[in-house]
Amino acid sequence: MLLSATCNPGLEEIAIQEIKERVGREAEMFHRGLLVFKGKEKDIFKLNYFSKTLHRIIIVIEKARIKTLNDIYSAVKKIDFSSFIKPEQTFAVRTKRHGTHPFTSIDISSVIGQGIIDSFQETTGKKLKVNLSEPDITFLSEVRGDSFLLGIDTTGESLHKRWYRKHTYITSLRSTIANSMVRISRLRNKETFLDPMCGVGMIPIEAYHFLSEKPNKFRNFAFEKLFWLNTSFFEKLKTSHREKHVESRIYGFDSNRKVVELSVENSRVAEAKVNFFVSDATVYPLDFDRICVDMPYGIRMKTHLRKLYDGFFRNLLRSDFKKAVILTASKCMKFVPKMDFEKIYTAEYGDIGIKILVLG
Ligand SMILES: C[S@@+](CC[C@H](N)C(=O)[O-])C[C@H]1O[C@@H](n2cnc3c(N)ncnc32)[C@H](O)[C@@H]1O
C-alpha cells in the first residue's frame, strides 16, 4: 500500500532516516513536510507507536492530476468506500491547499465529502454521516498545484503532542524538532549529553527517550477505528516491546530557576532520568560528548542576544565535545560568529524560519 507521513518542513531527511530505521522503507519527499513510501499494514502500527520525528501516518487511497472541482469529485466518486468505512461510522474531510486555484480548501473538502457519500450510497444503499468535531474516520486531502492526494488518517492527534508535556513555557520547543536534533547529534548509549539552555526540558527528555526507545504511550490512534486493519499485531507490539537501559548521563541546564523546576516535573512524568541544574551556558564548561541547544531568539524573550551569542559560542568553542547541534531563528544568524559548520538545516517552526547548525 502507498503510505505517506507528515513531518517538520526542512527536516525531511531526518524523518526519512527514521522511517528506514524503523520499518526498512525508502521514503521520498513528495513536497516539503510530506513524505511518501510503499509499505505494509504493520508499518502503520510501528510508525505510530514508535516514531518521534513524524507527525502523522496516512494511507493514500487516491493520487491524481486535477484542474477543477469536478475532476476531484470524479476521482473520489470512483473509489469504493465500503471497504474503508462502515455505514454507522461518521467521517470528516480535512484539506490542505497550496498554490493558486479558483476554489478554496473548504470547497475541496465539500466536493470530496459529496463524492464519498454518493459513492457509498451507490454501493451500499446507505447514507454516510459527516461529523466534523469527532469523526470516526478522517480523510485527509492535499491539493498542490494540479496534484491531488487523498488519504485516510491513521494517527489522530498529531504525534508531536507528547503525553509527558505537562508544563510548557512560552519558548518550549516542538518535541519532533527536539528529537530530530538529538538524531542529528548522533547520540549513542554511554555518551554524555547536554542541553545548556534547556527551558522546560524537551531536548534532554527526547534524548533519553531516543536511547530508551520509549514508545508513544497513553494515547489512542485513529487506526483503532479502521475495521479493515488487523490490529492484533499492534497489541503484540505493545506487549512485546522492552525499553532499553540508558547508560548515558543526560543533563539539562538553564539560567532560569523556574523553568528548571518545570523540567524536573516534566522529566518525572516522562520517566526520563535527566539531571537538571541552574547554570549559565556562557560560563559553565560544556565538556560533553553531544550538545543540543535551542538558543533564545528574542521573539518572545527579551534578552541581550549579541552578548549571549558571543558568550555562548566562545564557551562552546573552548569546550571539548564530539558534536554540537544549535537551533536558532534565521533572523538571529547575524549574532552567530562566522565559522565552518558541518551542515546547516533550514527549516520552519510554525511561521518562524529556523536554522539548525551542526558543529563537530
Ligand atoms: C528558546 S528557550 C529553550 C526552550 C527549550 N528548548 C524548551 O523546550 O523548553 C532558551 C532558554 O535559554 C535560557 N537562557 C538564556 N540565557 C541563558 C544562559 N546564559 N545560560 C543558560 N540558559 C540561558 C532561557 O532561560 C530559556 O529557557
PDBQT file of the ligand as one rigid body, heavy atoms in Angstrom, charges set to zero:
ROOT
HETATM    1  C1  LIG A 401      14.463  29.048  23.389  1.00  0.00    +0.000 C 
HETATM    2  S1  LIG A 401      14.495  28.693  25.098  1.00  0.00    +0.000 S 
HETATM    3  C2  LIG A 401      14.762  26.957  25.162  1.00  0.00    +0.000 C 
HETATM    4  C3  LIG A 401      13.480  26.198  25.163  1.00  0.00    +0.000 C 
HETATM    5  C4  LIG A 401      13.656  24.721  25.366  1.00  0.00    +0.000 C 
HETATM    6  N1  LIG A 401      14.242  24.069  24.217  1.00  0.00    +0.000 N 
HETATM    7  C5  LIG A 401      12.326  24.057  25.723  1.00  0.00    +0.000 C 
HETATM    8  O1  LIG A 401      11.897  23.125  25.029  1.00  0.00    +0.000 OA
HETATM    9  O2  LIG A 401      11.674  24.474  26.683  1.00  0.00    +0.000 OA
HETATM   10  C6  LIG A 401      16.025  29.334  25.583  1.00  0.00    +0.000 C 
HETATM   11  C7  LIG A 401      16.348  29.157  27.047  1.00  0.00    +0.000 C 
HETATM   12  O3  LIG A 401      17.646  29.715  27.260  1.00  0.00    +0.000 OA
HETATM   13  C8  LIG A 401      17.687  30.131  28.620  1.00  0.00    +0.000 C 
HETATM   14  N2  LIG A 401      18.869  31.006  28.769  1.00  0.00    +0.000 N 
HETATM   15  C9  LIG A 401      19.029  32.288  28.356  1.00  0.00    +0.000 A 
HETATM   16  N3  LIG A 401      20.286  32.709  28.652  1.00  0.00    +0.000 NA
HETATM   17  C10 LIG A 401      20.940  31.670  29.255  1.00  0.00    +0.000 A 
HETATM   18  C11 LIG A 401      22.245  31.471  29.764  1.00  0.00    +0.000 A 
HETATM   19  N4  LIG A 401      23.155  32.443  29.739  1.00  0.00    +0.000 N 
HETATM   20  N5  LIG A 401      22.552  30.265  30.282  1.00  0.00    +0.000 NA
HETATM   21  C12 LIG A 401      21.633  29.270  30.334  1.00  0.00    +0.000 A 
HETATM   22  N6  LIG A 401      20.370  29.397  29.872  1.00  0.00    +0.000 NA
HETATM   23  C13 LIG A 401      20.033  30.584  29.319  1.00  0.00    +0.000 A 
HETATM   24  C14 LIG A 401      16.347  30.779  28.834  1.00  0.00    +0.000 C 
HETATM   25  O4  LIG A 401      16.022  30.800  30.212  1.00  0.00    +0.000 OA
HETATM   26  C15 LIG A 401      15.415  29.859  28.011  1.00  0.00    +0.000 C 
HETATM   27  O5  LIG A 401      14.813  28.893  28.848  1.00  0.00    +0.000 OA
ENDROOT
TORSDOF 0
